[in-house]
């Protein structure tokens, strides 16, 4: 009888241990499940964030002879065959801000190195093209147009910039150029983005009309450029879109 009682005691003890272990493991499992749920939620949020970054806001410009869109994206982030930006004269007071500072940082200070009076002066109409070093920018080529002195800058200068962008893109065989005026990021803030965009597009379309006349006359070459992407910040995208449409309405036939 003593052996039977002892056996029953150990059996009851074993059942208590099993029950206690199961009770302790359930909260642990629930906590692990919660942690996994949080991890899944964070992963989903990160994925949504990446998707949002991969698809920036895009505005189509209506009734234009060359397909044109306004893209809300920094020129430091674009993945394109040709990214075009502007720089003021290479003087100490013309410091880089915003996207220009981002580009310079990604290029490991390359803009600072070339922006010298004895190198790239940034004179009005001066141009420079280079292939970004591996591991810096996603753009295949970077094209810079000088804007001259910042103190006396007016939006009318952008008309020449527009014609340069069209002609050089066409000459280089670029079908889908990206352009960012980078006026604000160059430190000049007294002009509206619409003024800058309209003047630029006036020159861009003027160059396109000239090319069309040459093509009709049988001159060698022809139009390679198929469309234009104009970059703008989120607070200036709509103004830029309307200004580009206005440039078309005001341009001669």
Secondary structure, 3 states (H helix, E strand, C coil): CHHHHHHHHHHHHHHHHHHHHHHHHHHHHHHHHHHHHHHHHHHHHHHHHHHHHHCCCEEECCCCCCEEEEECCCCCCCCCCCEEEEECCCCCCCCCCHHHHHHHHHCCCHHHHHCCCCCCCCCCCCEEEECCCCCCCCCCCEEEEECCCCCCCCCCHHHHHHHHHHHHHHHCCCCEEEECCCCHHHCCCCCCHHHHHHHHHHHHHHHHHHHHHHHHCCCCCCCCCCEEEEECCCCCHHHHHHHHHHHHHHCCC
